[in-house]
C-alpha cells in the first residue's frame, strides 16, 4: 500500500470518484456570497405574509 500524504489521498479520491463527495459548509459562506440562508428566507416569508395582512 502506498504511503500518501492525506491531502494527496483526498485529491486522488476526488479525482477518481466524481460525484461521490459532498462539501458541507456553514451559513457563513452563504452570507459572504450574498446567498440567503434558511433563516433569511423564513424572515422574508414572514415579512411578505405580514404585508398581505396589513
N, C-alpha and C positions, 0 to 999 in steps of 0.2 A: 504494500500500500504506500502511496506517495505521502510524504510529509509536507503538506501545503500550508502556507500562511492562511489563517481563517478568512481574511479578506479576499485572497485569490480563490479560495474554495467557493466562497459565496458568488464571486463574479463568474466563475466557470459554471456553477449550478444555474445561475440566472440565464446565462447564455444558452445552455444546452436544454433548458426546460422552459421555453417561452409560454407565458400564460399561466404558469403554475403558482407563482408567488403573488401575494397582495401586499401592498405597502399601507400600513395603518399609521395615520398621522393625527395629531390632535387638532383641535379647532383653532389653535394659534396660527397654523399655516393657512387655514381658510381665511381668517381675518386679515392676515397680511396680504393675501391675494385678492381682497375685496369680494370674497365668495361668502354669501350669507350662511351663518351657522344654523343649526336646528332651532336654537333659541331665537335668533334674529327672525326667522320665518314665522315662528309662533307669535312673537310680538307684533309683526306686521299683520298677520291674520286677525289678531285681537283688535288692532287699530282699525282695520277695514270693517270689521263687524261693528265696532263702536260707532264708526262714522255712519253706517247704514241705520243705526238705531237712534242717532242724534245724541 
